[in-house]
């Protein structure tokens, strides 16, 4: 019988709830978004933009270095991202300073 893993947390990094605005850059298109939560491994953003899984994007948050990412999934006005390289800053302290968390 298959094991039910539906309620198990599979993320490798702690996530912090975030409430800040940002921009999602898809090629030449820059779309406003709201960061729902963020970790050292990725982020969930709320946006009207659409992007297929595996699309490369850039998450730009004021006061933080831009973060290159890949779309993991999209649905219900949200896009889940995984960063393609770890952020080169201590995320909790920078995000707190920016009022994100």
N, C-alpha and C positions, 0 to 999 in steps of 0.2 A: 504494500500500500504506500502511496506517495505521501511524503511529509508535507504538512501545511505550514508554509513559511510566511503567510500573508501578513502576520502581525509583527514580524521580526525586523528590527532596524538593521539594514545592511550598509549604512554609510560608514566610511572609515574615519571621518572627521566630525568633530562636534559642530553643530550648526547654531548660529545665533539669529534670533528674530531681528529683522531689520525693517525699517519703515521709511527709508530714504529713496529719493529719486535718482535716476541714472539714465544712461543712454545705452542702447544695444546697437552696435554697428554690424550690419550685415552687408558686406561688400561696400558699395558706395552709399547705401541707405543708412541713415542714423534715426533710430526710433526711440522716443521717450519710453521709459519703463520705471517700475517701482520694484526695488529689491525687497522680496518677501522674507527670505532668509539667505544666509551666506555662511560659508565655511572656508577652510583652507583648501578644500577640494572642489568646491563648486558653489552654485547659487541657484535660487529659484526666483524668477522675475515675473512680474505681471505686466503684460504689454498687449497692444493691439497688433504687433508685428507677428508674422508667421515665419517659421523656418522648419525645414525637415530635419529629422535626426541625422547626426553626423555632419551637419553644416557647421563650418568654422565661423565664429563670431568674435566680437570684442565687447567686453562689458566695461563701460566708462563711468566711474563714480567720481564726482567732484572731490578733489583733495587726495585721491588715491591714484597710484599708477594704473594705467589701463591693464585689463586682464584678458588674455586670449583664452577662448573656451570653445568647446564643442557642444552642440545641442544633443541632449540625451533623449528628451521627449517634449512634446507640446500638447496642450489641451486646456480647454476651459479658460482661455485668455492668459495662460501661464506657459513659460518655457523653462525647463530644467537644464542647467548647464553643468558641465564638468570642466574645470580649468585644465588647459593643456600643459601648463607648467605651474608649480606652486607659486603663490604670490611672493614677491620679494620684500615683504614687510610683515610685521606682526599684526595679523588681521584684527583681533579683538581690540587692541589699543588704538589702532588707526581708525577703525570703524566707530569706536566710542567717541573719539575726538571729533569725528565728523557728524555725530548725532545719529548715526545709523542704528546703533543697538542700545 
